[in-house]
């Protein structure tokens, strides 16, 4: 039993490292070859994890082999557009200038109901509001609405909003984010002073965030 536990931890760490190396894509954003490799890695790890009679290397070596294949295919995709189209396919326009391309739907094995569902996921309630819809190689649907249906932006009114920048976590669950303080060229004493305005110590805060306008959000940690 202890052996299975140790083998499971080892294979889990290996799979985690491999998947982390493969990037931060969600399942729905993976290319077909990435999804296939992910499924095969999971299957290869499960067998030696539970079967103590199988050497653990029988799972480790194939997983590393798949990682090697992933690296090779990824490099080929970067270097060659033609091979990338063969491996990953090409985006296909399923709605063109407001009209559904039936041939495109048939080729992609996509029904009208599925198309409507994907449009709703994109926040579009009616097909008549769509100018273009493109089925990407990852399976995601990119939607370009008709000009009169698009969300207005400050640029439409000739307004230039102020630059906001990004927010930085300074405290998470009572733990000081020293790396972020360093990026902002701030010290612990500065943080203590700012959080003190809320009647707290940094270690007593659930979260402290500073946004691009140097405005600070702070909430006390209730649970200890």
N, C-alpha and C positions, 0 to 999 in steps of 0.2 A: 504493500500500500504506500509506504514511504517512497519507494522507487518511482511509482507512478506520479506521485506528487512532485518529486524533483524533476522528472522528465517533462511534466506538464509546464512547470515554471521555465525550464530551459527553452522549450519550444515556443512558449508564449513570448519570451523575450526576443527570440530570433525573429518570429513572425512580426512582432511589433517593430523591430528595427527595420526589417525589409519593407513593411508597409509605410513606415515613416519616411524611408528613403524615396519611396515611389511618389511622395508628394501629399498635398492636402485636398485632393479632389474628392468630392462626394461621389457616392455610387452612381447617381444619375448623371454625373459629369465625366465619368470615365469613358475612354475610348474602348472599343470592343476588345482589343488585345490586352488592355489593362485589366478589364473585368475578368477575362478568361484566366489571366495569371493569378489574380486575387483568389478566384474560386479554387484553382488548382493548389495554391499554397495552403489554403484552409484544409483541403482534403489530405494533402501530404502530411500536414502537421498532426491531424487527428489520429491517424493509425498508429504511429510509434508512441503517441502520447498515452494510449491506453493498452497497447500490446507490448508488454515487457519483454516478450520473446524476440521482438524485432529490434535490432540495434538502432540506437537513436540516430546514428549517422545515416541510416536509410531514409530518414526524414530530412536531416540537415542538408545533405549533399544535393538532393533534388530541389530543395527550396533555394539554395544558393545558385543552382543552375538556372532556375526560373528568373532569379534576380539578374543574372548575367544576360539572359535573353531579353529581359525588359530594358536593360541598359543599351544593348545593341539595337533593338528596334526603335527605342527613343532617339538614338543618335541618327539612325537612318531616316526617321521621320523629319528630323531637323534639316538634314542635308538634301533630301530629295523630295520634291513636291509630288512627282509622279508615283513614287513608291508610297508616299503618305496617303495618296488618294486610293491606292490599292488596298492598303492595310486598314485605313480608317474610314474610307469612303469620302463622299463630298456632300456638303450641305445641299438640300433640295428645297426649292421654293414650292410650297403647297397652296399658298394663296398669292396670286399675282394681280396687282392693281385691282383689288377688291373681288376677284373671281377665284373660286376654288379650282385648282388644277386636279381634275379627277384622275388623270394618268399618273400624276405624282403620288396621289394617295394610294393607288393600286400598287405601284412599284414599292412603296414604303409599307404596304400592308397596314394602312392607317384608315380607320373608319371615320365617317362624319361625326359620330358621337364622341369618339376619342379626340378628334380635332377640336370639337366644342369644349370638351373637358379641359384640354390643355390651354385653350384660350381663356377659360374662366380662371385657371390657375395663374395666368398672367394678368388677371384683373380686367379682362375684356369680356363683357356679357353678351355681345352680339357680333356675329361674323360681319355684318354690314359696316362695323366700325373699323375693320381691318383693311389696310392698304396692302401690306405684305406680311406673310408668315413663312418663316424659314425653319425647316427641320434640320438642326445641326447634327454633326457626326456623332455627338455624345447622346443624341436622342432628345435633347432639350429643344423647345420651340421658341424661337425668337420672333417677337411680334412688333410690327411697325404700324401704328394706327394712322388713320386718315388725318390730315392736318387739322380739320375742325374738331377732332376728337382727342387730340393730344393734350396732355397737361401743360398748362402755361408755365413759363419760367420767368424769373426776373428780367432776363435778357429781352423777352418779348415786350416788356414795358420800358426798355432802355434803362433799367436799374442795375447798378453794379453793387452787389452785396459786399459787406466787409469780409475779409479773409478770416476764417475761423480756426483753421488748423485742426489738429487731432487732440484727443484727450489722453491723459496719462493717469494710470492708477498709481496712487501714492501709498495707499494702505489697503490691503485685502485681508479681511478676517483677522485684524490686529497685527498683521505682519507688514513691516516696512518694506516698500519696494525701492531699495537703495539704488538699483540700476537706473530706475526712472528719475530719481532725485539727481543722480549724476548727469543724466542727459539734459536735465533742466538747469543744471548748475546751481542746485539748491542743496541745503544742508539739513541735517536732522533738526537742528535748532530752529531753522525757518519753518519746517513742518510742524514742530511742536507749538510754535507761536501761532501759526494759522489754524491748526486744529483746536488750540486753546480758545479761540474765539467762539467755538461751539461748546465750550465747557468740558472738553474732553482731552485726554492724552491720546497720542497716535495709537498706542497699543489697545485703547478702549474702543476704537472705531471699527465698525464692520467694513466700511468702505470709505475711502477718501479719493476723490477724483478732481483733477484740475483740467479745465478745458482750454481751448486756444485763446480765449479772452481772459485767462488767468482767474476765472471764476471757480470757486472751490465748492464741491458738493461733499457733504459729510453726514454719515449716519452712524449712530451708536450701536455697538454690538450688544444685543440683549442676552444671547445665549453664551454661556461660558464653558 
